[in-house]
């Protein structure tokens, strides 16, 4: 694990997407970390396209992909981007679609449009463009 310091000066051990995305000011984005199933349902029930990055605190590939996910959030401002720790919401039904992390769930009006397993920026962008 490497030590990270967010823009607010809080040092942490870093090995997850959550650590990077807890400080959205670092990447100038407005991503929200989803903490409860109710919050997930409320946020993804809106008519916009939502991309939910599913990761875990122990997932090194999730941490490596976090800057790319933040770049996509800056590029596609009309799409809502969220993060979610699968270990914290393991009993939530939509998480059953996630067979490995990192995974990205695409949702509109509470309806899952697709899932991408792995940090493939090109595939994520294609699905965003297709459903935007």
N, C-alpha and C positions, 0 to 999 in steps of 0.2 A: 504494500500500500504506500502511496505517496502522500505527502502532506499537501493540502490545498488551503488557500486563503481566499475567501470570497471578497467581493468589493467592499463589504462592510467590515472587513478585518477579522472575521471569525475563522480561526484555524480549525481544520477538521482532518481526520483520516479520510481519504477519498478513494472509493472504489465503486461508486454507483452514480447513475444518472441523476438521482435525487439531489446529491450534494451540489452538483453543478447547477441544476435548475432551481434550487431553492433561492438562488440569488439572481433573478431574471435581469436585474440591472447590469450584470456582467456582460450579458449578450444583447441588451436592449430589447427584450421581448416581454410579453405579458402572459407567459405560460403559468398555469395553475397546477399545483399538485393536488390530485384527487385523493382524499383521505377516507371517504366513506362511500358505500354503495348508493346512499341517498343523494350525495353530491354528484356522483357519476350520472345517475338518472336525471337529475335536475339539469345539469349542464348539457348533456347530450340530447335532451329532448327538444332543443331549439332547432329551427330549420336550417341553420348553417351547417357546413361540413366540419366535423370534429375529428382530429387525429389524436389518439391517446397512445402515448409511449408507455409500454409496460416493461418494467425492469425490476431489478432487485438490488438490495444493498451490496450483495456479494458479486454482482455481475460486472466483470471488467469490460467486456464488449459494450455494455450499456454506457459505461463511463466514457469510453472512447468515442462512441457515436453521439454523445450529448452535444458537442459543439456543432455537429452537422444538423442535428434536430433543431437547434436554436437558429441556425442559418436558414433552414426551411421556414421556420416560424416568422422570421423577418421578411423573407421573400414573399410568402403567401399571407398577407395581412387579413384577408377576408375569411381565412380558415382559422378555426380555434384549435390551439395546441395545448395538450395536457400531459402530465406525467402521472404515473400510478405505480406504486410498489406492490407487486403481486403477493408478496408475503403478508402484507397488511390487509389485503382484500381477498384472501384465498378462497373464501366461501361465496364470493359473488359470481353469479351465473355467467356473465359475459367473459369472465376470466377463463372459463373452460375452453374458449377458442384459442387461448395462448398455450402452445405446447412447448415453447422454448423462449428464452429472452436473449436479446431485446425483441419485442414484438410490437406491432403498431396496428391498433384497431381503428378502422374508419367507420364513423357513425353519422347518421343524419336522422333527425326526428326519432331518436331512440332505436333506429333500425340499423343493425350492423351491415355495412356495405362490403367489408372485406377485412382481411388480416394479412399482414406481411410479417413473416418471421425472419429475423436477422436485420442487420443494419445496412440495407440496400437503398441508398439515397435515390438512385435512379428509379427503382420500382415504386418507392414512396411518392416521388414527384409525378410519375405517370398516373398513379391512382388519384392523386390530388387533382391533376388536370382533368382526368376523366369525370370526376364527381363534383367539381367546383361549381 
